Amino acid sequence: MGDWLVSAYDQNVSNDGDSLATSVEREALGLLRSLFGLPESFEGAFVSGATAANLVSLATARQWVMERLGHDVSEEGLWGLPRPVVLGGAPHASVLKALSILGMGRRSVEAVPCLPDRPVMDPKALESRLAALGGAPAIVLASAGEVNTGDFDDLEALGQLCRRYGAWLHVDGAFGIFAACSPAHEQLLRGLAHADSVAADGHKWLNVPYDSGIVFTRHLALQERVFRAVAAYLGQGPDLLHRTPENSRRFRALPAWMTLMAYGRDGHRALVERGCALARDLGEGLAASPHYAVLAPVKLNIVCFALRSGDAARRDRLLQALQADGRVHFTPTQYAGRPGLRAAFSNWRTDAADLPLILAALEAAASAPPAG
Ligand SMILES: *Cc1c(COP(=O)(O)O)cnc(C)c1O
């Protein structure tokens, strides 16, 4: 309903004080900051999704790195400047897209070795890489919720290393940041406050309609050096348009504000805990199945699994059968060298009554004779 109102009301949220909309955006950002357990030193803005939130974060990180090296990228561009050092374990495809857009290049990421059997950086390996830089600034790309496993980088360890060696810590928390809503899972985010920038999605676990991401940084002045738009007819105040790629801005904050007011901390806690419990139970159901094997421990709301036997072509036929069945949707993936499937729970309408149905659809698809 909030989203319908946004379209009908059609307010441009760029300049403060034009209407109540900017105040609602600021209030929604404050509520989300508190829901995620971020300190007040983080300033936020609504953008179109976590891809855009990663983009804004890394543009600000790029500005920081280059200022440390004596250059103002927002004014001079990147021409002839040194390559910044970018270190990451298993960055999301949208982080690489952001590096492409920013002229830094997807290949700018130097892979930091991961911990055994986990898609998260080995802090010792990161430390030796940072120490070898001899004080040169670097950008470290961390995940709070890796897409195949829902696994988390050790943000406390990474954050301390980044402080000690003078590196920028970016945390992609698109869905995983919602672990903060659940007392049983919030320790996965320990150390999040060390981050310099954080990306989150509203249109995933907050369950607002698509076109909702949130970026938080502790470096608003740097962010505004990148995103400011100076023109006599635009406001010169602390307006939100100077924080984001867009100048004219949709009132994305309203559906987020409405859901936060309607369900509150307890409602969002229940939603997150339900998704995690469903993932745990699906993982147990699959482990007991003759057809399936779970590929990684269930950390949060994602189950990464595979057929016990068969190649990627058989997995693809299985996905087609599930899609034709129509009761449940999975995405394909590749994990630990195996063609797998991914179940990610985040929709508010999915509940415990769906679990037998999900398992039945999976068993039926795996038992069906191969087509044609
Ligand atoms: C979904 C996701 C993104 C991209 O978000 P969009 O909302 O699709 O732009 C980035 N990072 C992670 C970890 C995600 O799960």
Ligand as a Chemical Component Dictionary entry (heavy atoms), coordinates in Angstrom:
data_LIG
# 
_chem_comp.id                   LIG 
_chem_comp.type                 NON-POLYMER 
_chem_comp.pdbx_formal_charge   0 
_chem_comp.three_letter_code    LIG 
# 
loop_
_chem_comp_atom.comp_id 
_chem_comp_atom.atom_id 
_chem_comp_atom.alt_atom_id 
_chem_comp_atom.type_symbol 
_chem_comp_atom.charge 
_chem_comp_atom.model_Cartn_x 
_chem_comp_atom.model_Cartn_y 
_chem_comp_atom.model_Cartn_z 
_chem_comp_atom.pdbx_ordinal 
LIG C1 C1 C 0 20.714 -9.375  -3.893 1  
LIG C2 C2 C 0 22.114 -9.052  -3.557 2  
LIG C3 C3 C 0 22.775 -7.961  -4.127 3  
LIG C4 C4 C 0 22.181 -7.126  -5.232 4  
LIG O1 O1 O 0 21.028 -6.554  -4.841 5  
LIG P1 P1 P 0 19.909 -6.016  -5.867 6  
LIG O2 O2 O 0 18.851 -5.693  -4.922 7  
LIG O3 O3 O 0 19.581 -7.144  -6.782 8  
LIG O4 O4 O 0 20.477 -4.843  -6.544 9  
LIG C5 C5 C 0 24.038 -7.665  -3.682 10 
LIG N1 N1 N 0 24.655 -8.422  -2.769 11 
LIG C6 C6 C 0 24.068 -9.507  -2.223 12 
LIG C7 C7 C 0 24.796 -10.292 -1.201 13 
LIG C8 C8 C 0 22.774 -9.864  -2.595 14 
LIG O5 O5 O 0 22.201 -10.940 -2.047 15 
# 
loop_
_chem_comp_bond.comp_id 
_chem_comp_bond.atom_id_1 
_chem_comp_bond.atom_id_2 
_chem_comp_bond.value_order 
_chem_comp_bond.pdbx_ordinal 
LIG C1 C2 SING 1  
LIG C2 C3 SING 2  
LIG C2 C8 DOUB 3  
LIG C3 C4 SING 4  
LIG C3 C5 DOUB 5  
LIG C4 O1 SING 6  
LIG O1 P1 SING 7  
LIG P1 O2 DOUB 8  
LIG P1 O3 SING 9  
LIG P1 O4 SING 10 
LIG C5 N1 SING 11 
LIG N1 C6 DOUB 12 
LIG C6 C7 SING 13 
LIG C6 C8 SING 14 
LIG C8 O5 SING 15 
# 
